[in-house]
């Protein structure tokens, strides 16, 4: 993925959002005991195939240079949890 960070976030640019930092708010809990698994997390190995299939389908449906298609395939191959 290409993100031209040198072009974003300068004062005067439409993409610039001014603001000031702060300490934020914190809240300390006092609970004890074992936590519980709420099922919000999905293991990487279960979602990898879906993302890979979606990427390949998208590459096939639109015009993308061959070199970029190879790059995307190589990228997802490098992320494969089975390797």
C-alpha positions, 0 to 999 in steps of 0.5 A, a space after each residue: 500500500 502506498 501512502 504519501 505521508 509527506 503530502 498530508 497533514 501540513 497546515 493549510 492543506 485540506 487534509 490538515 486537522 488542527 488540534 491540541 493534545 491532552 492527557 485524556 481520561 483514565 479510569 482505574 478498575 478494581 475487579 479481581 478474578 479471571 477474565 472471560 473470552 467474549 468471542 470478539 477476536 477471530 484467529 488470523 488463520 480463520 480470516 486469512 483465506 477470506 481476505 486473500 480470496 477477496 484480493 484475488 477476486 478484486 484483481 480479476 475484476 478490474 484492470 491492474 497491471 500484471 506487475 501489481 497483481 504479482 506483487 499482491 499475490 506475493 504479499 498475501 503468500 508471505 502472510 499465509 499462516 500455513 507457511 
